[in-house]
Amino acid sequence: MNLQIKEYYNIFSIKSIWKELYSNNEELTPFQDFDYAKNIFKTAIIRKGYVPYFVVIYNQDTKQPILIIPLMKRLKPQVDKQFYLFGDIQACDITDFIYSSKLTLDEMKSCIKAFRNKYKGHFVIRRLREDSLTIKAFKELLPNISYTPYTYVRIPPQDDIETYINSLSKSMKQNIRTAYNRLNRDGKKISIELLYPVKDAKRNIVNDALRTYIKRQITKYNNSKLSELYTYFFYFYIKHDTISLKHNKNGFISVLKIDDTIAGVMMGFEHKSKRSILFPRLAINDEMSFYSPGIVLIIETLRNLLDKTHINCIDLTRGNESYKYKMGGIEYYTYSFLVPEKL
């Protein structure tokens, strides 16, 4: 296979190529969606001394693009040019190349070799999903380098809510009973609202959900009053994942209310398979902590998804917080590694 490499600095120059490849690969996550990537591009055209740099590889025999390697490239010229993956940024939990499911392992290896032969210097890859064709190709090309795993957790596909609850540990089932008993004893009414797509939801409930999440972030990380104002502004108007959440067609928010007060929120993106949602954001209202809103939020969100949609999997994404395992989560991984100049 003869390969041709072209380079672009503007993501919109390759919009149609990106969308075509992404649409033909069921395994790519919402973090590889063009509409998600464009919001990273808009908010971080130059960051930390790097600029976006997109390498498109074509099959010269068919004249068709087969792979996009989205990169950040060091802005200042140095002896060693350095690259890292474009999606390697806070709030983008998973990275990958952009390619069709029709691409074979051997073709991926050929593309990687062609890229590395042309582009020298350090190439850092982080958050590359474990089931990606990309990682399989690198592991065959570079079996002896170090691949550092990072833990992610998801609640696997469920058939119904009662079977799910019964699958949990004895202590967790008791915690669930205690949470609902407290709510019933105190005459509290709970309700769950699924905002999907978020872009079509009422602005007031979306903004209230965002405030709940931001307040939890501020409380958790002990931000000062000065940074508190900036944090609200940053999360509402600048942060790329908030922009995607509010405007992309797959943005999803689950809002738990106790009486008329928001007790917890989960925010994320529906997978293109329409079978799971990836939730990088989960927050509770500390004032409602007595009622274990995090537990109730996950239970009621999953209950409503199973009852009303085809979605049966809640992916809690990056991090090994204990609550994820207590709620029946199982681990999966992404990998980080340094690509040497010589393959």
C-alpha positions in Angstrom: 0.0 0.0 0.0 1.4 3.4 -1.1 0.8 6.1 1.4 0.7 9.9 1.1 0.9 12.3 4.1 -0.7 15.7 4.2 -0.6 18.2 7.1 -3.2 20.7 8.3 -3.3 23.3 11.1 -7.0 24.1 10.9 -9.3 21.3 12.0 -12.1 22.7 9.9 -10.0 21.9 6.8 -10.5 18.2 7.5 -14.0 18.3 8.9 -15.6 16.1 6.2 -12.7 13.5 6.4 -12.9 13.4 10.2 -16.7 13.0 10.2 -16.6 10.3 7.5 -13.9 8.2 9.3 -15.6 8.7 12.7 -19.0 7.7 11.4 -17.6 4.4 10.1 -16.0 3.3 13.4 -18.4 2.2 16.1 -15.5 1.8 18.6 -14.4 5.4 18.7 -15.7 7.3 21.8 -17.5 10.7 22.1 -14.2 12.2 22.8 -13.1 11.5 19.2 -16.3 13.1 17.7 -15.4 16.0 15.5 -17.9 18.2 17.3 -16.1 17.5 20.6 -12.7 18.0 19.0 -13.6 21.3 17.4 -14.5 22.8 20.8 -11.0 21.9 22.1 -9.6 23.5 19.0 -11.6 26.7 19.5 -10.6 27.1 23.1 -7.0 25.9 22.9 -5.6 26.9 19.5 -2.3 27.6 21.3 -1.6 26.2 24.7 1.5 25.4 26.7 3.7 26.3 23.8 2.0 23.9 21.4 -0.3 24.4 18.4 -2.8 21.9 16.8 -1.4 19.9 14.0 -3.3 17.3 12.0 -1.7 14.6 9.9 -3.9 12.9 7.4 -2.7 9.7 5.7 -4.1 8.7 2.3 -4.0 5.5 0.5 -2.4 6.6 -2.8 -3.8 3.7 -4.7 -7.4 4.6 -3.9 -6.8 8.4 -3.3 -8.9 8.0 -0.1 -8.0 9.2 3.4 -7.6 6.3 5.8 -6.3 7.9 9.0 -6.0 11.1 10.9 -3.3 11.6 13.6 -4.5 14.6 15.6 -1.5 16.2 17.3 -0.3 19.2 19.3 3.1 20.4 18.0 5.7 22.4 19.8 5.5 26.0 18.8 9.1 27.0 19.3 11.6 25.3 17.0 13.9 23.0 19.0 16.5 20.3 18.1 13.8 17.7 19.0 10.4 18.6 17.8 7.8 17.2 20.3 4.3 16.0 19.7 1.5 14.8 21.9 -2.0 13.7 21.0 -4.5 16.6 20.4 -7.1 15.2 22.8 -4.5 14.9 25.7 -6.2 17.7 27.7 -8.1 18.0 30.9 -11.7 16.8 30.6 -11.0 14.7 27.5 -10.7 11.3 29.1 -9.8 9.1 26.1 -7.6 9.7 23.0 -7.1 7.9 19.8 -6.3 8.3 16.1 -9.3 8.8 13.8 -9.9 5.9 11.4 -12.5 3.7 9.9 -13.3 0.2 11.3 -12.2 -1.1 7.9 -8.6 -0.2 8.6 -6.6 -3.4 9.2 -3.9 -3.9 11.8 -1.2 -4.2 9.1 -2.5 -0.9 7.5 -2.4 0.8 10.9 1.2 -0.4 11.5 2.2 0.9 8.0 0.6 4.3 8.8 2.5 4.6 12.1 5.8 3.7 10.4 5.2 6.2 7.6 4.4 8.9 10.2 7.4 8.1 12.4 9.8 8.1 9.4 8.7 11.6 8.5 8.3 13.2 11.9 11.2 13.0 14.4 11.5 13.9 18.0 9.6 12.9 21.2 6.0 11.7 20.7 4.1 11.3 23.9 0.8 9.4 23.8 -1.5 9.4 26.8 -5.1 8.1 27.5 -5.1 5.8 24.5 -8.0 3.4 25.0 -7.1 -0.3 25.6 -9.2 -1.8 22.8 -8.1 0.6 20.2 -6.5 -0.7 16.9 -3.9 2.0 17.5 -2.6 0.5 20.8 -2.6 -3.0 19.2 -0.4 -1.7 16.4 2.0 0.0 18.7 2.3 -3.1 20.9 3.2 -5.2 17.9 5.7 -2.6 16.6 7.1 -1.8 20.1 6.7 -4.8 22.3 9.5 -3.9 24.7 8.7 -0.3 25.7 6.8 0.6 28.9 3.0 1.1 28.6 1.6 2.7 31.7 -2.0 1.8 32.5 -4.6 4.2 33.9 -7.7 3.0 35.6 -11.2 3.7 34.4 -14.4 2.2 35.8 -17.8 1.5 34.2 -21.0 -0.2 35.4 -21.4 -3.0 32.9 -24.6 -3.5 30.8 -27.7 -4.3 32.9 -31.0 -5.9 32.1 -33.1 -4.4 34.9 -32.6 -2.3 38.0 -33.5 -5.0 40.6 -31.1 -7.5 39.1 -28.4 -4.8 39.2 -29.1 -3.9 42.9 -29.1 -7.6 43.9 -25.7 -8.0 42.2 -24.1 -5.5 44.6 -22.4 -6.4 47.9 -24.4 -7.0 51.0 -23.1 -3.7 52.6 -23.9 -1.7 49.5 -27.4 -3.1 49.4 -27.8 -2.0 53.0 -26.5 1.5 52.2 -29.1 1.7 49.4 -31.9 0.6 51.7 -30.7 3.1 54.4 -30.7 6.0 51.8 -34.2 5.3 50.6 -35.5 4.7 54.2 -34.2 8.1 55.3 -35.9 9.8 52.4 -39.2 8.0 53.1 -39.0 8.6 56.9 -38.5 12.3 56.4 -41.2 12.6 53.7 -38.8 13.6 51.0 -39.9 13.4 47.4 -37.2 12.4 44.9 -37.3 13.0 41.1 -34.9 12.4 38.3 -34.8 14.4 35.1 -32.8 13.3 32.1 -31.7 16.2 29.9 -31.0 14.8 26.5 -29.9 16.3 24.3 -28.8 19.1 26.6 -28.9 21.6 23.8 -32.7 21.2 23.7 -33.2 21.4 27.4 -34.4 24.5 29.3 -31.5 26.8 30.1 -32.5 27.3 33.7 -32.2 23.6 34.7 -29.0 23.2 32.7 -27.5 26.2 34.4 -28.6 25.1 37.9 -27.0 21.7 37.2 -23.8 23.4 36.2 -23.8 25.5 39.3 -24.2 22.4 41.5 -21.2 20.8 39.8 -19.1 23.9 40.0 -19.9 24.5 43.6 -18.8 20.9 44.4 -15.6 21.5 42.6 -14.9 24.6 44.5 -15.7 22.9 47.9 -13.7 19.8 47.0 -10.6 21.7 46.0 -10.9 24.6 48.5 -10.7 27.4 46.0 -10.4 31.0 47.3 -13.2 33.6 46.9 -11.2 35.2 44.1 -10.7 32.0 42.2 -14.4 31.0 42.9 -15.6 33.8 40.6 -13.1 32.8 37.9 -14.1 29.1 38.3 -17.7 29.8 37.6 -16.9 32.0 34.6 -14.4 29.4 33.3 -16.7 26.4 33.6 -19.7 28.3 32.2 -18.2 30.0 29.2 -14.7 28.8 28.4 -14.2 25.1 29.3 -14.4 23.1 26.1 -16.3 20.2 27.6 -19.0 22.5 28.9 -19.4 23.9 25.4 -19.7 20.4 24.0 -22.1 19.4 26.7 -24.4 22.4 26.0 -24.2 22.4 22.2 -23.4 18.9 20.9 -26.2 16.5 20.0 -25.0 13.8 22.4 -24.7 15.9 25.5 -26.4 14.3 28.5 -27.2 15.5 32.1 -29.1 13.6 34.8 -30.4 15.7 37.6 -31.6 14.3 40.9 -33.9 16.5 43.0 -34.9 15.9 46.6 -38.1 17.9 46.9 -37.3 20.9 44.8 -33.6 21.1 45.5 -30.9 19.6 43.2 -29.1 16.9 45.2 -26.8 15.5 42.5 -25.9 15.7 38.9 -24.2 13.5 36.3 -22.9 15.0 33.1 -21.5 13.3 30.0 -21.9 12.1 26.5 -23.9 9.3 24.8 -21.7 6.8 23.0 -22.5 6.5 19.3 -23.5 2.9 19.9 -26.6 4.3 21.7 -25.9 1.7 24.5 -23.9 3.6 27.0 -23.2 7.1 28.4 -19.7 8.3 29.5 -20.0 10.4 32.6 -16.8 12.3 33.4 -18.7 14.6 35.7 -20.6 13.6 38.9 -21.3 15.9 41.8 -23.5 16.0 44.8 -25.0 18.8 46.8 -23.2 18.6 50.1 -26.2 19.9 52.0 -28.0 16.7 51.0 -25.3 14.3 52.0 -27.3 12.8 54.8 -29.5 11.2 52.1 -26.6 9.6 50.2 -27.5 11.5 46.9 -24.6 10.0 45.0 -26.0 6.5 45.5 -29.5 7.5 44.7 -28.4 9.5 41.7 -26.7 6.5 40.1 -29.6 4.1 41.0 -32.3 6.4 39.6 -30.4 7.4 36.5 -29.8 3.8 35.6 -33.5 2.9 36.4 -34.7 5.6 34.1 -32.3 4.7 31.3 -33.3 1.1 31.4 -37.0 2.0 31.5 -37.0 4.6 28.8 -34.1 4.1 26.5 -31.9 1.4 25.0 -28.9 2.6 27.1 -27.9 0.0 29.6 -24.3 0.9 30.6 -23.1 3.8 32.8 -19.4 4.6 32.2 -17.9 6.5 35.1 -14.7 7.0 33.1 -11.3 8.0 34.5 -10.4 7.4 38.2 -10.5 4.7 40.8 -12.7 6.3 43.4 -14.1 3.7 45.8 -17.8 4.6 45.2 -17.4 3.4 41.6 -16.5 -0.1 42.7 -19.1 -0.1 45.4 -21.7 0.6 42.7 -20.7 -2.5 40.8 -18.1 -0.9 38.5 -15.5 -2.9 36.7 -12.1 -1.7 35.6 -10.8 -1.0 32.1 -7.7 1.0 31.1 -6.1 3.5 28.9 -2.3 3.6 28.2 0.4 6.2 28.2 3.8 5.7 26.6 6.6 7.5 24.8 7.1 6.6 21.1 10.8 6.2 20.3 12.1 7.7 17.0 13.1 4.3 15.7 10.4 1.7 15.4 
